[in-house]
Amino acid sequence: MLERYAHLLVHYCLELRKDELLYISSTTLAEPLVREVFREALRVGAHVLTDLSFREQGRILLTEGSDAQLQRLPVLFDYAMQHADAFLNIRAPFNLREDQNVPADRRRLRQEALKPAYKTYFERTGTGAMKRSLCQYPTQANAQEAGMSLEEYEQFVFGACRLNEDDPVAAWLEVRRRQQHIVDYLDARTNIHFEGPGTDITFSTRGRKWINSDGRANMPSGEVFTSPVEDSVNGHIHFQYPAIYMGHEVEGVTLWVKDGYIERWEATRGKEFLDQIFEIPGTRRFGEAAIGTNYRIDRFTKNILFDEKIGGTVHMAIGQSYLQAGGKNESSVHWDMIADMRQGGIVRADGEVIYENGYFSGPLAGIEQ
């Protein structure tokens, strides 16, 4: 299965070519998958840099490091963001809460230090100068968070990635084809309206581009997304699913927005962390609006790589925009928050209903099938 996974990542997600430089970032837990990706990348003639972190490496730096050490850019990461042709980030956490109790000022100092490298990352991925893919290696930490055994979680991940299909590449090409119809339709519209329980929010996409997230930049994928015109967002939105960022879980988030600026927010649990995030520059505007289309992801697992794609949901992200969609908001934060649309949710495009109760309707009826 890992050989199939590696083949999909190298040939479909990254479309790796001879003499390209691939940078792989993960933890030592993902060594079995890293080995297979390394092997497959060499077979196509690519050059490979690997960067594997060990248990609690980030927490130790944040708690023991001096200000000067926290402010220093990681040399390999900085080099890769400037020079790599492809970037593969394999998520494989030891402990999803290991940084949770680190003081906010220490995290903020580190985020500011990393900001130049992340700016380069967004610029180069936005222009296509660097291909990138984010994927998951199943670990005990993720399985526990999802409420599954490790074996169950492995099957969930592999199934969401379509690795059980006779030809996973062909399966994702079909996803690309179907989602392109949605993207083409939305690109011809300029005003979007999300409406549902606790939600009534509008935004403009004039001059922006909808992106077909077809499994190349994220594996698994299954969403269409854009960056709203920054000052066009108005109304309020309620996120039924817990919003998770940097190991912190915030529940019952509702945001009130006027002319693109988040003026007020509430949460039933974890509001203090939300208050801290909204102090960071750029976080009080939206960088993304999206519709999840992967109906194979049928449960909430507290892993945004999967959860934001749940068929029957929409999500919006505070902070950093996507350059490739035409977005202009800049921030060191990009935090996706998910709203369930399966109980009365409606999406309108230029006033026309195109989505009801978690499924496309009207001119796009049945397209997710």
Protein Blocks (a to p, Z undefined) as FASTA:
>chain_A
ZZmmmmmmmmmmnopaehiacdddddfklmmmmmmmmmmmmmnopacddddddehklmmm
mmmpcfklmmpccfklmmmmmmpmbdcdddddfblklmmmgcfklmmmmmmmmmmmmmmm
mmmmmnopaccdddddddfklmmmnopafklmmmmmmmmnopmpmblmlmmmmmmmmmmm
mmmmmmmpcbdcdddehiacdddfehiacdddehlmpccehiddddddfklggcddddfb
acdeehiacehiacddeehiafbdcdfehklmmmmmmmpghilccfbdcddfbfklgcde
hiaklmmmoghiacddehjddfknopabdcfbdcdddddfkgopacdeehiafbeehiae
hjlgoklZZ
